[in-house]
């Protein structure tokens, strides 16, 4: 059997949850004797950042002959140099003028969107017809749209949904044009099955979806009971930890730093450690400088050993605004850490049971109070951490692998 897994962008050099799950699925299916290929379409070179079996083939189908109509990107200068500010302001105005010409010559933004998408879909169609997979797994609805736009396949397609489904085809979280949303929603009709992360995510699927629905969570590392965090150990320094891409519009690390600035003097033994890379590093660094927290708050960068970092910590705080199935949070819970998140955050509010294995705050003030509760009560940290560890056993990798095998068998043998 040949399985083609498609993550159409960001697979190379990507360090997010989707890339991690893509590698997990590819590794498992190749380990049980399936012929597995992961395909992407990226105008870049690079490597896969997560471990990947050597038997898994990686294909980047990008070609310089791919016809695309490009729009000039617009930048806002965020520095304080007046000469650079003037330079970028003039540049932005000129690029807007050039873009207006491109839009006019090509029938507007929607026509450019459809033209570019169609050219990429033709490239995918030619590639898939040559590859002849028995089943395709797309790692997002965007990847599904890339391969199916005005195309037809007699191959079962399963989509792995790595977030709440409506985040993927609406403009709830960010701007999408009506044409983009309509195209994404329409792509659901090509699916034989869809994997979603939680039972309640069924209600967020579009009305036109009629395929099989399978609820399969993401794999959470199995940590032995005697290997979890020891909250009774005395230390000179205690750590609040956060792991996630540095993207404050979603992850809200700036909020966490702001909270810590208000409590740091009261708890001199405690530090805040942020692990991750991303576009908002400079903003967060400047915030730390402004609040004079350089000796208390640390931007540590990317780690390829998150479990080791979690084992050294005492509290895990995850102040995200929205999530799908936050891997960093589940790893922290599996490691036996006391956790805090927001009650309104999707995914987070399905994993944390309030006052049982963590705290769900309704607002910033509550989050601050819950962090202080954990700082002041090591027995509470231990109790909630043990409960969190036990709760994550339902997502152990072997269980998730079996559920995926059952889904594929069901689709291929129906």
C-alpha positions in Angstrom: 0.0 0.0 0.0 1.2 3.5 -0.9 0.3 6.3 1.4 0.8 9.9 0.2 0.8 12.5 3.0 0.5 16.1 1.7 1.5 19.2 3.7 1.6 21.7 0.9 3.7 24.3 2.7 5.9 24.8 5.8 6.9 21.2 6.1 10.5 22.0 5.3 12.1 23.9 8.2 8.8 23.9 10.1 8.8 23.3 13.8 5.1 23.4 14.6 2.5 20.9 15.6 1.4 20.0 12.1 5.0 19.2 11.1 5.3 17.0 14.2 2.1 15.1 13.5 3.0 14.7 9.9 6.3 13.0 10.9 4.5 10.9 13.5 2.1 9.5 11.0 4.8 8.9 8.3 7.1 7.2 10.8 4.3 4.9 12.1 3.0 3.8 8.7 6.5 3.2 7.3 7.4 1.2 10.4 4.5 -1.3 9.7 5.6 -1.8 6.1 3.6 0.8 4.2 5.2 2.8 1.4 5.0 6.4 2.6 5.8 9.6 0.8 5.4 13.1 2.2 4.9 15.8 -0.5 5.1 19.6 -0.3 5.2 22.5 -2.7 7.6 25.1 -1.4 9.9 27.5 -3.1 12.7 26.8 -0.6 15.3 24.3 0.4 15.8 22.9 3.9 15.3 20.0 6.2 12.7 18.3 8.2 13.2 19.3 11.9 11.5 16.3 13.5 12.9 12.8 13.4 11.8 11.0 10.2 12.5 7.4 9.2 14.9 7.0 6.3 12.3 4.8 4.5 10.0 7.8 4.2 10.4 9.6 0.9 10.2 13.4 0.9 9.1 15.2 -2.4 9.1 18.9 -3.0 7.1 19.3 -6.2 7.9 23.0 -6.7 9.3 24.0 -10.1 10.4 27.3 -11.5 8.1 26.8 -14.4 5.0 27.1 -12.1 3.1 30.2 -13.3 2.0 32.5 -10.5 1.0 36.1 -10.5 2.9 37.7 -7.6 1.9 40.8 -5.6 4.5 43.0 -4.0 4.5 42.5 -0.2 3.9 45.6 2.0 5.9 46.3 5.1 5.4 48.7 8.0 8.7 49.9 9.5 8.6 49.4 13.3 12.0 51.0 14.2 12.8 54.5 15.4 15.1 55.6 12.6 13.3 58.5 10.8 15.3 58.0 7.6 14.3 54.3 7.4 10.7 55.2 8.3 10.6 57.6 5.3 12.3 55.0 3.1 9.8 52.3 3.9 6.8 54.7 3.7 7.8 55.7 0.1 8.5 52.0 -0.7 5.1 51.0 0.6 3.3 53.7 -1.4 5.1 52.7 -4.6 4.4 49.0 -4.1 0.7 49.8 -3.6 0.7 51.6 -6.9 2.4 48.7 -8.7 -0.1 46.2 -7.1 -3.0 48.3 -8.3 -1.7 47.9 -11.8 -1.3 44.2 -11.4 -4.8 43.9 -10.0 -6.3 45.9 -12.9 -4.4 43.9 -15.5 -5.6 40.6 -14.1 -9.2 41.2 -13.2 -8.8 41.9 -9.5 -7.7 40.0 -6.4 -10.2 37.2 -6.7 -9.2 36.4 -10.3 -5.5 36.3 -9.3 -6.3 34.0 -6.3 -8.2 31.6 -8.6 -5.6 31.7 -11.3 -2.7 31.0 -8.9 -4.6 28.2 -7.1 -5.5 26.6 -10.4 -1.9 26.5 -11.6 -0.8 24.9 -8.4 -3.7 22.4 -8.5 -2.6 21.3 -12.1 0.9 20.7 -10.7 -0.5 18.6 -7.9 -2.7 16.7 -10.3 0.2 15.7 -12.6 2.3 14.7 -9.6 -0.5 12.6 -8.0 -1.4 10.8 -11.3 2.2 9.8 -11.7 2.6 8.8 -8.0 -0.6 6.6 -8.0 -1.1 6.4 -4.2 -3.7 4.1 -2.7 -4.8 6.8 -0.2 -4.0 10.4 0.4 -3.8 12.1 3.8 -3.9 15.9 3.7 -2.6 17.7 6.7 -4.9 20.7 6.4 -8.0 21.9 4.5 -5.7 24.3 2.7 -3.7 21.3 1.5 -6.9 19.6 0.5 -7.9 22.6 -1.6 -4.5 22.7 -3.2 -4.9 19.3 -4.7 -8.6 19.2 -5.5 -9.4 22.6 -6.9 -11.1 21.8 -10.3 -9.5 18.3 -10.1 -11.0 14.8 -9.7 -9.4 11.8 -8.1 -10.6 8.2 -7.7 -8.5 7.9 -4.6 -9.8 8.1 -1.1 -8.7 11.3 0.7 -8.5 11.7 4.5 -8.0 15.1 6.1 -6.2 15.4 9.4 -7.6 18.5 11.1 -5.1 20.1 13.4 -7.3 22.8 14.8 -11.0 23.5 15.4 -12.5 22.9 11.9 -14.2 26.3 11.5 -10.9 28.0 12.0 -9.8 26.5 8.7 -12.5 27.7 6.3 -13.9 30.9 7.9 -12.6 34.3 8.7 -13.1 33.9 12.5 -9.4 34.3 13.2 -7.9 36.2 10.3 -9.0 37.8 7.0 -10.1 35.5 4.2 -11.9 36.7 1.1 -15.3 35.3 0.3 -13.8 33.4 -2.7 -11.1 31.8 -0.4 -13.7 30.8 2.2 -16.1 29.4 -0.4 -13.3 27.4 -2.1 -12.1 26.0 1.2 -15.6 24.9 2.3 -16.3 23.4 -1.1 -13.2 21.2 -0.8 -14.8 19.2 2.0 -16.9 17.4 -0.6 -13.9 15.5 -1.9 -13.1 13.8 1.4 -13.8 10.2 2.2 -13.1 10.8 5.9 -11.9 13.5 8.3 -10.0 13.1 11.5 -11.0 15.7 14.2 -9.4 16.1 17.6 -12.3 16.3 20.0 -15.9 15.0 19.9 -17.4 18.5 20.1 -15.5 19.6 17.0 -18.1 17.8 14.9 -20.4 20.8 15.3 -17.8 23.0 13.6 -17.7 21.0 10.3 -19.4 22.6 7.3 -22.9 21.4 6.3 -21.7 20.1 3.0 -19.4 17.5 4.6 -20.9 14.0 4.3 -17.9 11.6 4.8 -16.8 9.6 7.7 -15.9 11.4 10.9 -13.2 9.9 13.2 -12.3 11.5 16.5 -8.5 10.9 17.1 -6.5 13.0 19.4 -2.8 13.8 18.9 -0.1 11.5 20.4 1.2 12.6 23.8 4.6 11.1 25.0 4.2 8.3 27.5 6.0 9.3 30.7 6.4 6.6 33.4 4.7 7.4 36.7 8.0 7.5 38.5 9.6 9.9 35.9 7.2 12.8 36.3 8.1 16.1 38.0 8.9 15.8 41.7 7.2 18.8 43.2 8.5 18.1 46.7 12.2 18.7 45.7 13.7 21.8 47.3 15.4 24.1 44.8 17.2 27.4 44.8 15.2 28.5 41.7 11.7 27.5 40.6 10.5 27.8 37.0 7.3 28.9 35.3 7.6 27.6 31.8 5.9 28.2 28.4 6.6 26.5 25.1 5.2 27.8 21.9 5.9 29.8 18.7 6.5 33.5 19.6 3.3 34.8 18.1 1.5 37.1 20.5 -1.7 37.4 18.4 -2.3 33.7 19.3 0.0 32.6 22.1 -0.2 35.9 24.1 3.3 35.5 25.6 3.2 39.3 26.2 0.3 38.8 28.6 2.2 36.2 30.5 5.2 38.5 30.8 3.0 41.3 32.0 1.5 39.0 34.7 4.9 37.9 35.9 6.1 41.5 36.1 3.5 42.1 38.7 4.4 39.1 40.9 8.1 38.7 40.4 9.2 40.8 43.4 6.9 38.9 45.7 8.4 35.6 44.6 12.2 36.2 44.2 12.9 32.5 43.8 10.8 32.2 40.7 11.8 32.7 37.0 9.8 32.7 33.8 11.3 30.7 30.9 9.9 31.0 27.4 10.9 28.4 24.8 10.2 28.9 21.1 11.0 31.0 18.1 8.8 33.2 16.0 8.1 36.6 14.4 7.5 38.4 17.7 10.8 37.8 19.4 11.9 41.4 19.2 8.6 42.7 20.6 8.9 40.3 23.6 12.6 41.1 24.1 11.8 44.8 24.2 9.0 44.2 26.7 11.3 42.3 29.0 13.9 45.2 28.7 11.3 47.8 29.4 10.0 46.0 32.5 13.6 45.4 33.7 13.1 41.6 33.9 16.3 40.5 32.1 17.4 38.5 35.1 14.0 36.9 35.7 12.5 36.3 32.3 14.3 34.4 29.6 13.7 33.9 25.9 15.5 30.6 25.4 14.8 30.0 21.7 14.0 26.6 20.0 14.5 23.4 21.9 14.6 19.9 20.3 14.2 18.4 23.8 11.0 19.9 25.2 10.4 17.1 27.7 13.8 17.7 29.3 12.9 21.4 29.7 9.5 20.5 31.2 11.1 18.1 33.6 13.1 21.0 35.1 10.0 23.2 35.5 7.4 23.6 38.2 4.4 25.4 36.6 3.3 25.4 32.9 1.3 28.5 31.8 -0.4 28.5 28.3 -2.2 31.8 27.7 -3.2 31.1 24.1 -6.3 32.8 22.6 -7.1 29.8 20.4 -5.7 26.3 19.8 -6.6 23.0 18.2 -4.9 20.4 20.2 -1.9 22.1 21.9 0.9 19.6 21.9 3.1 21.6 24.3 0.3 21.7 26.9 -0.3 17.9 26.6 3.4 17.3 27.0 3.5 19.4 30.1 0.5 17.6 31.6 2.0 14.2 30.8 5.2 15.3 32.6 3.1 16.0 35.7 3.2 19.8 35.7 0.5 22.0 37.2 -1.0 23.9 34.3 -2.9 27.1 33.7 -4.8 28.2 30.6 -7.8 30.3 29.5 -11.4 28.9 29.7 -12.3 30.5 26.3 -9.4 28.8 24.4 -10.5 26.0 22.2 -8.5 22.8 22.8 -7.1 24.0 26.1 -10.6 23.9 27.6 -11.0 20.3 26.4 -7.8 19.2 28.0 -7.7 21.1 31.3 -10.4 20.1 33.8 -10.8 23.1 36.0 -9.8 22.6 39.6 -9.0 18.9 38.8 -5.8 18.8 36.7 -5.2 22.5 36.2 -6.9 25.9 36.3 -8.9 27.6 33.5 -8.9 31.4 33.9 -11.7 33.6 32.5 -9.4 36.7 32.3 -5.9 38.0 33.0 -6.6 38.7 36.7 -7.8 35.2 37.3 -4.7 33.7 35.6 -2.5 35.8 37.8 -4.3 34.5 40.9 -4.1 30.9 39.8 -0.4 31.2 39.1 0.1 32.6 42.6 -2.0 29.7 44.1 0.4 27.2 42.5 3.5 29.2 43.5 2.4 29.2 47.2 1.2 25.6 47.4 3.5 22.8 46.3 1.0 20.2 47.4 -1.5 21.7 45.0 1.1 21.6 42.2 1.8 17.9 43.0 -1.9 16.9 43.2 -2.9 18.7 40.0 0.3 17.5 38.2 -0.4 13.9 39.0 -4.0 14.2 37.8 -2.8 15.9 34.6 -0.3 13.1 34.0 -3.1 10.4 34.4 -5.5 12.3 32.1 -3.0 12.2 29.2 -2.7 8.4 29.2 -5.7 8.3 26.9 -3.5 9.9 24.2 -0.5 7.6 24.4 1.1 7.1 21.0 0.3 3.4 20.7 -3.4 4.1 21.1 -3.4 6.9 18.6 -1.5 4.7 16.1 -4.2 1.9 16.4 -6.9 4.5 15.8 -5.3 5.7 12.7 -4.8 2.2 11.4 -8.5 1.5 12.0 -9.5 4.6 10.1 -7.4 3.6 7.1 -8.6 0.0 7.1 -12.2 1.3 7.3 -11.8 3.6 4.3 -9.8 1.2 2.1 -11.9 -2.0 2.9 -15.4 -0.5 2.7 
